[in-house]
Amino acid sequence: MALSWDDFQRFTAYKTGVFSAVDELTSGADGVMHAVFCYGWWDDPRSGSDGYWLCKNSWFTDWGLKGTFKMAYGSAYIMQPDYTFAVQFTTANFAARTSQVKQRLKQASFVYDPTAPGCVLYNPKQPLRLVKLADDLATLAVTSSVITVL
């Protein structure tokens, strides 16, 4: 989240309802950055532009709605590309993950791109999100695994 100092002070006192930042941060203005976990949303069925994000704070359960809060859409830069980061957690050990990644990559096709020297075209057997491919490649990099695909 990115809030003005005044909005952040109001946020620290949040108890109920949907929080909405009042001040707009301008370029170069001092603001408060605060990381939160957004886990859901609610869309008002009567209005396509009204709703809120469901988020969890790190300030324990005696704050807000038992440690969670509702943030109005478009407020505090929640879920805006410049302020949003994803984290993935898995309990699988690296050996198991590496084995799964290798299996997925072996099922895909790889060919050199004739229009772009040094580049490879990747075609997975099953649809795969780019972020998953990046995660798979990061897993191989961390475990120092080498795959011969061509």
C-alpha positions as CSV (number, residue, x, y, z in Angstrom):
1,M,0.0,0.0,0.0
2,A,1.1,3.6,-0.5
3,L,-0.6,6.2,1.7
4,S,-0.1,9.8,2.7
5,W,0.9,10.2,6.3
6,D,-2.5,11.4,7.3
7,D,-4.2,8.5,5.6
8,F,-1.8,6.1,7.3
9,Q,-2.7,7.6,10.7
10,R,-6.3,7.0,9.9
11,F,-5.5,3.4,8.7
12,T,-3.7,2.6,12.0
13,A,-7.0,3.4,13.8
14,Y,-9.1,1.3,11.4
15,K,-11.8,-0.9,13.1
16,T,-14.6,-1.6,10.7
17,G,-16.1,-0.9,7.3
18,V,-14.3,-0.3,4.0
19,F,-11.2,1.9,4.3
20,S,-10.6,4.4,1.6
21,A,-7.6,6.7,1.3
22,V,-8.6,10.4,1.0
23,D,-5.3,11.9,-0.1
24,E,-3.8,11.3,-3.5
25,L,0.0,10.8,-3.5
26,T,1.7,13.0,-6.0
27,S,5.0,12.3,-7.7
28,G,7.8,13.0,-5.2
29,A,5.5,13.4,-2.2
30,D,6.4,11.7,1.0
31,G,4.2,8.7,1.7
32,V,4.1,5.6,3.8
33,M,4.6,2.2,2.1
34,H,3.2,-0.8,3.9
35,A,3.2,-4.4,2.7
36,V,-0.1,-6.4,3.2
37,F,-1.5,-9.7,1.9
38,C,-4.5,-9.4,-0.3
39,Y,-6.4,-12.7,-0.5
40,G,-9.8,-11.8,-2.0
41,W,-12.3,-9.2,-3.1
42,W,-15.9,-8.3,-3.1
43,D,-17.7,-6.8,-6.1
44,D,-21.0,-4.9,-5.5
45,P,-23.5,-6.7,-7.7
46,R,-25.5,-3.4,-8.1
47,S,-22.5,-1.5,-9.4
48,G,-19.6,-2.7,-11.6
49,S,-17.2,-0.1,-10.2
50,D,-17.8,-0.5,-6.5
51,G,-16.1,-3.1,-4.3
52,Y,-13.1,-3.7,-2.1
53,W,-10.1,-5.9,-1.6
54,L,-9.9,-8.3,1.4
55,C,-6.5,-8.0,2.9
56,K,-4.5,-9.2,5.9
57,N,-2.2,-7.0,7.9
58,S,0.8,-8.0,10.1
59,W,-0.5,-6.2,13.2
60,F,-2.0,-9.2,14.9
61,T,-5.7,-10.0,15.5
62,D,-6.4,-7.1,17.9
63,W,-6.2,-4.6,15.0
64,G,-9.0,-4.0,12.5
65,L,-11.3,-6.9,11.7
66,K,-9.3,-9.6,13.6
67,G,-6.1,-8.6,11.7
68,T,-7.8,-8.1,8.3
69,F,-9.3,-5.2,6.6
70,K,-11.4,-4.1,3.5
71,M,-9.7,-1.6,1.2
72,A,-11.8,0.2,-1.4
73,Y,-10.9,-0.4,-5.0
74,G,-8.5,2.2,-6.4
75,S,-7.4,3.2,-2.9
76,A,-3.8,3.2,-1.5
77,Y,-2.5,1.8,-4.8
78,I,-3.5,-1.7,-3.7
79,M,-3.2,-4.2,-6.6
80,Q,-1.6,-1.5,-8.9
81,P,1.2,-2.9,-11.1
82,D,4.0,-0.6,-9.6
83,Y,3.0,-1.6,-6.1
84,T,2.1,-5.3,-6.4
85,F,4.3,-8.3,-5.9
86,A,3.5,-12.0,-5.8
87,V,5.0,-14.5,-3.5
88,Q,4.7,-18.3,-4.0
89,F,5.3,-20.8,-1.2
90,T,5.6,-24.5,-1.5
91,T,6.4,-27.2,1.1
92,A,7.9,-29.5,-1.6
93,N,11.6,-30.0,-1.2
94,F,13.9,-28.8,-4.0
95,A,14.7,-32.4,-5.2
96,A,11.0,-33.1,-5.7
97,R,10.4,-29.7,-7.3
98,T,13.4,-30.2,-9.6
99,S,12.1,-33.6,-10.7
100,Q,8.7,-32.2,-11.5
101,V,10.2,-29.3,-13.4
102,K,12.4,-31.6,-15.5
103,Q,9.4,-33.8,-16.3
104,R,7.3,-30.8,-17.5
105,L,10.2,-29.4,-19.6
106,K,10.9,-32.8,-21.2
107,Q,7.2,-33.0,-22.4
108,A,7.5,-29.6,-24.0
109,S,9.0,-28.8,-27.4
110,F,12.0,-26.5,-27.8
111,V,13.2,-25.3,-31.2
112,Y,15.7,-22.6,-32.2
113,D,13.9,-19.5,-33.4
114,P,15.1,-18.9,-37.0
115,T,14.0,-15.3,-36.9
116,A,15.9,-14.5,-33.7
117,P,19.4,-15.9,-33.4
118,G,20.2,-17.3,-30.0
119,C,16.5,-17.5,-29.0
120,V,14.5,-20.7,-28.3
121,L,10.8,-21.2,-28.9
122,Y,9.1,-23.0,-26.1
123,N,5.8,-24.9,-26.6
124,P,4.5,-26.7,-23.4
125,K,2.4,-29.8,-23.8
126,Q,-0.2,-28.2,-21.4
127,P,-1.0,-24.5,-21.2
128,L,1.4,-22.8,-18.8
129,R,1.5,-19.3,-17.4
130,L,4.7,-17.4,-18.0
131,V,5.1,-16.8,-14.3
132,K,5.1,-20.6,-13.8
133,L,7.8,-21.1,-16.4
134,A,9.8,-18.4,-14.7
135,D,9.4,-20.2,-11.4
136,D,10.4,-23.5,-13.0
137,L,13.5,-22.0,-14.4
138,A,14.3,-20.3,-11.1
139,T,14.0,-23.6,-9.4
140,L,16.5,-25.2,-11.8
141,A,18.9,-22.2,-11.3
142,V,18.7,-22.5,-7.5
143,T,19.3,-26.3,-7.5
144,S,22.1,-25.9,-10.2
145,S,20.2,-28.4,-12.4
146,V,21.1,-28.5,-16.0
147,I,18.7,-29.8,-18.7
148,T,19.6,-30.7,-22.2
149,V,16.5,-29.8,-24.2
150,L,17.8,-29.4,-27.7
